[in-house]
Amino acid sequence: MTNIRATVLCYWGGEMLDGKDGLSYNMNCKKCLKLNQGLTYSQLLDRIYSTMRLEREENRVKMTCRFPTITREQQLSYMPLLIEDDDSVEAMLDVFFSQ
């Protein structure tokens, strides 16, 4: 059996923009992570700090994901979802694993 993992694109050092399709970034992806279903917030933080080569004791990271939503006009849009606990990590990964 193959271990299916979610692909998460990581951006930092730029700006989040609110465009016609909702949340976007003004730069290219800096890193791609493959994440397992059931990942905890603490485990995700470990991966992010390692990826960004930051010391956890000296830095704070704020994580936001592009969460897909349907507008009143029945168009796909993306809203910012702050990743701050196990529930928000699960919601982010549910988008991939519920397909």
Secondary structure, 3 states (H helix, E strand, C coil): CCCCCEEEEECCCCCEEEECCEEEECCCCCEEEEECCCCCHHHHHHHHHHHHCCCCCCCCCCEEEEEEEECCCCCEEEEEEEECCHHHHHHHHHHHHCC
